[in-house]
């Protein structure tokens, strides 16, 4: 049975694993291997995840979906302003897709953001991500616009699709 809870130090390796493997599964072929590796090293390294377990300004912390103590998925987000929140990361172990784990994680973070006053939730999804886009659309997110993908460097022109839903 899946239990969602705030990430703890003993979950860091599992959070890193599901973020790296889940991201690779979702965007393979959409971004260069160099871009994927670079951003994995920046965002999903042990030290950064450890620092980001706790809340900070604009960041609610990491939350993990645990199955018998093993991390099956992870989510993180934060408040953008008094009534807007963002989902910055939501990844699953690729072998655990379609079990409702992503929905459990999204519901958990949404409840936290509602308690903080959020009335709308935003997310960026890489253009062409045929795993993430249908998930968010099924949860009521609506496409708003395109923008340059976060993490692009000079010479990269990857695009993110910005989605919003009212909560």
C-alpha positions as a Python dict, from the first residue, in 0.01 Angstrom:
ca = {
    (1, 'X'): (0, 0, 0),
    (2, 'X'): (130, 346, -94),
    (3, 'X'): (185, 604, 179),
    (4, 'X'): (266, 965, 87),
    (5, 'X'): (470, 1163, 337),
    (6, 'X'): (732, 1434, 362),
    (7, 'X'): (1066, 1313, 233),
    (8, 'X'): (1323, 1232, 498),
    (9, 'X'): (1700, 1184, 475),
    (10, 'X'): (1658, 808, 435),
    (11, 'X'): (1444, 874, 123),
    (12, 'X'): (1697, 1096, -59),
    (13, 'X'): (1854, 819, -270),
    (14, 'X'): (1510, 691, -368),
    (15, 'X'): (1384, 1040, -454),
    (16, 'X'): (1691, 1097, -672),
    (17, 'X'): (1643, 760, -840),
    (18, 'X'): (1275, 807, -927),
    (19, 'X'): (1333, 1164, -1046),
    (20, 'X'): (1621, 1063, -1273),
    (21, 'X'): (1463, 741, -1402),
    (22, 'X'): (1114, 889, -1431),
    (23, 'X'): (1241, 1198, -1611),
    (24, 'X'): (1447, 987, -1850),
    (25, 'X'): (1143, 771, -1922),
    (26, 'X'): (919, 1073, -1982),
    (27, 'X'): (1147, 1281, -2203),
    (28, 'X'): (1382, 1034, -2373),
    (29, 'X'): (1426, 1144, -2731),
    (30, 'X'): (1288, 1492, -2662),
    (31, 'X'): (1607, 1641, -2517),
    (32, 'X'): (1972, 1566, -2579),
    (33, 'X'): (2145, 1321, -2349),
    (34, 'X'): (2383, 1605, -2256),
    (35, 'X'): (2093, 1825, -2144),
    (36, 'X'): (1931, 1541, -1948),
    (37, 'X'): (2255, 1450, -1769),
    (38, 'X'): (2340, 1813, -1693),
    (39, 'X'): (2001, 1887, -1541),
    (40, 'X'): (1993, 1559, -1347),
    (41, 'X'): (2328, 1652, -1190),
    (42, 'X'): (2201, 2000, -1101),
    (43, 'X'): (1860, 1911, -960),
    (44, 'X'): (1869, 1549, -846),
    (45, 'X'): (2196, 1520, -659),
    (46, 'X'): (2211, 1400, -297),
    (47, 'X'): (2311, 1734, -143),
    (48, 'X'): (2043, 1938, -317),
    (49, 'X'): (1762, 1693, -244),
    (50, 'X'): (1872, 1674, 120),
    (51, 'X'): (1859, 2055, 147),
    (52, 'X'): (1520, 2063, -26),
    (53, 'X'): (1345, 1811, 198),
    (54, 'X'): (1227, 2098, 417),
    (55, 'X'): (1009, 2394, 337),
    (56, 'X'): (1164, 2720, 223),
    (57, 'X'): (1026, 3038, 69),
    (58, 'X'): (837, 2929, -243),
    (59, 'X'): (911, 2560, -186),
    (60, 'X'): (693, 2315, 7),
    (61, 'X'): (961, 2044, 24),
    (62, 'X'): (984, 1700, -130),
    (63, 'X'): (714, 1442, -68),
    (64, 'X'): (761, 1074, -137),
    (65, 'X'): (522, 795, -226),
    (66, 'X'): (645, 500, -24),
    (67, 'X'): (567, 135, -82),
    (68, 'X'): (693, -70, 210),
    (69, 'X'): (950, 205, 274),
    (70, 'X'): (1073, 217, -88),
    (71, 'X'): (1029, 536, -289),
    (72, 'X'): (792, 479, -582),
    (73, 'X'): (742, 847, -670),
    (74, 'X'): (822, 1201, -562),
    (75, 'X'): (668, 1546, -591),
    (76, 'X'): (773, 1897, -500),
    (77, 'X'): (629, 2242, -550),
    (78, 'X'): (562, 2571, -385),
    (79, 'X'): (366, 2891, -361),
    (80, 'X'): (441, 3145, -633),
    (81, 'X'): (235, 3417, -466),
    (82, 'X'): (-52, 3438, -218),
    (83, 'X'): (-300, 3254, -443),
    (84, 'X'): (-86, 3069, -700),
    (85, 'X'): (115, 2753, -660),
    (86, 'X'): (345, 2553, -882),
    (87, 'X'): (432, 2189, -923),
    (88, 'X'): (803, 2182, -996),
    (89, 'X'): (868, 1810, -999),
    (90, 'X'): (653, 1498, -1017),
    (91, 'X'): (814, 1171, -1121),
    (92, 'X'): (746, 803, -1069),
    (93, 'X'): (947, 488, -1090),
    (94, 'X'): (877, 401, -1457),
    (95, 'X'): (778, 47, -1355),
    (96, 'X'): (508, 190, -1126),
    (97, 'X'): (318, 404, -1375),
    (98, 'X'): (-60, 367, -1405),
    (99, 'X'): (-109, 258, -1043),
    (100, 'X'): (-254, 589, -921),
    (101, 'X'): (68, 692, -746),
    (102, 'X'): (99, 1017, -942),
    (103, 'X'): (-259, 1105, -850),
    (104, 'X'): (-190, 1037, -482),
    (105, 'X'): (118, 1259, -491),
    (106, 'X'): (-63, 1538, -676),
    (107, 'X'): (-358, 1524, -434),
    (108, 'X'): (-125, 1537, -134),
    (109, 'X'): (65, 1843, -257),
    (110, 'X'): (-257, 2010, -374),
    (111, 'X'): (-404, 1982, -24),
    (112, 'X'): (-93, 2149, 123),
    (113, 'X'): (-110, 2427, -133),
    (114, 'X'): (-484, 2477, -73),
    (115, 'X'): (-414, 2515, 301),
    (116, 'X'): (-161, 2785, 214),
    (117, 'X'): (-423, 2975, 15),
    (118, 'X'): (-362, 2861, -342),
    (119, 'X'): (-653, 2904, -579),
    (120, 'X'): (-470, 2803, -894),
    (121, 'X'): (-195, 2554, -964),
    (122, 'X'): (56, 2574, -1247),
    (123, 'X'): (292, 2321, -1404),
    (124, 'X'): (539, 2317, -1693),
    (125, 'X'): (559, 2006, -1911),
    (126, 'X'): (817, 1956, -2182),
    (127, 'X'): (659, 1988, -2524),
    (128, 'X'): (611, 1637, -2662),
    (129, 'X'): (603, 1468, -2321),
    (130, 'X'): (329, 1217, -2399),
    (131, 'X'): (335, 1080, -2045),
    (132, 'X'): (305, 1405, -1850),
    (133, 'X'): (68, 1599, -2075),
    (134, 'X'): (-222, 1349, -2070),
    (135, 'X'): (-182, 1306, -1693),
    (136, 'X'): (-214, 1678, -1620),
    (137, 'X'): (-495, 1727, -1871),
    (138, 'X'): (-687, 1441, -1706),
    (139, 'X'): (-647, 1625, -1373),
    (140, 'X'): (-811, 1940, -1511),
    (141, 'X'): (-505, 2139, -1614),
    (142, 'X'): (-554, 2349, -1925),
    (143, 'X'): (-284, 2456, -2169),
    (144, 'X'): (-207, 2828, -2139),
    (145, 'X'): (108, 2898, -2344),
    (146, 'X'): (457, 2786, -2446),
    (147, 'X'): (782, 2915, -2303),
    (148, 'X'): (1149, 2828, -2317),
    (149, 'X'): (1219, 2518, -2110),
    (150, 'X'): (1390, 2571, -1777),
    (151, 'X'): (1749, 2454, -1793),
    (152, 'X'): (1814, 2547, -2155),
    (153, 'X'): (2163, 2673, -2225),
    (154, 'X'): (2286, 2864, -2527),
    (155, 'X'): (2204, 2672, -2843),
    (156, 'X'): (1913, 2479, -2686),
    (157, 'X'): (1559, 2570, -2784),
    (158, 'X'): (1349, 2318, -2593),
    (159, 'X'): (997, 2436, -2512),
    (160, 'X'): (775, 2382, -2209),
    (161, 'X'): (400, 2393, -2216),
    (162, 'X'): (248, 2588, -1929),
    (163, 'X'): (-68, 2441, -1779),
    (164, 'X'): (-301, 2582, -1512),
    (165, 'X'): (-596, 2455, -1313),
    (166, 'X'): (-815, 2621, -1056),
    (167, 'X'): (-823, 2441, -723),
}
